[in-house]
Amino acid sequence: MSNQSRYVPRLLVLAQVLLATQQLLAASAPAAPAPTTPPVPARESEPAQRAAALRDTGNQAMLEMRYVDALSSYQQSATLDPAYVGVLYSIARAHQMLGEFAEALSTLERFEHQATPETKAKVGQLDRLFAELRARVGSLQLSCNIPGARVLLRDKVIGITPLPPTRLAAGSATLELELDGFFPMRREIVIPAAGSLALELELHARSSSGLLIVHTVPSGARISVDGQRQGTSSPSVELALNAGAHRVNALREGYDEASVPVVLRAGSTRNLHLELERSVPITSRWWFWASAGVVIAGGVALSAALLTERRAENGTLTPGQIAAPLRF
């Protein structure tokens, strides 16, 4: 696909944003004052004028795909002139273009709540925009054994524990918990689109726990500690565990399982490197052919015994003594 064709959808979105903004400006423009109306003092009109100028600056930045600058201009405009509701729509669109879908959805909901029916009708396709944003947003709820820990998602602080249901962009992400005196916790999660995820996590104090970092070659092995599944090495996994003895297992399809004992000291960090060996087919193992040889040799001997003709033994009846056939 050419660069030009990739930009076409975004240009269409920008055109819609600018058209809606112009319509909102026209709809909110005051009528010409009657001759007897006293002029508005300059100091009262200055914030509104500056807000309008900032909206124009934001529109130009959107055209030039400078979405961060556009968002900043729109937000400043909203601060100067909070009565102008239409700028909320522009703020939501700027968030959308930046991939900040949760913020875009929340701002668009404010616009829907505050705008008049006439104003909402001018932007057009509001229901479609809501559907697009809701399909890209999920919810995360987090509980932890220690309150007050910082919660980071995609390297951004989103709150502290316990974390109430919080809207976030859907998709895979790295979740981190941080608190002084405790080992940090990191986990790979997936925020479900238009759904919710609830987690219960545990932080370990440095005074009674150690940090184990497990590396595997190749990566992608399932790591278990003391029989409990802990995660997947990609290429490593960090685990805060109680001080003492543990057994670590690593398993990956096509490789033999690795199992090693480890001992952690309180407050320490230990790196464990596990190199997995490829599984050998059973037919290539020496003991398989040794066992097979014994079985084959035994079968040959049995067959030979069954097929070898033997000399007849002398019986107890004299030949010619039976005159009639035997009946059973």
Protein Blocks (a to p, Z undefined) as FASTA:
>chain_A
ZZklmmmmmmmmmmmmmmmmmmmmmmmpccdddfklccddfklmmmmmmmmmmmmmmmmm
mmnopaklmmmmmmmmmmmmmmlmmlmmmmmmmmmmnopaklmmmmmmmmmmmpcfklmm
mnooklmmmmmmmmmcccdddddfbghiacdeehiafbdcddddddddedddddddddeh
iacddddddddehiacddddddddfklpccdddddddehiacdeehiafbdcdfbccddd
dedddddddddehiacddddddddehiacdddddddddddfklpfklmmmmmmmmmmmmm
mmmmmmpccdddddfbdehkambdcdZZ
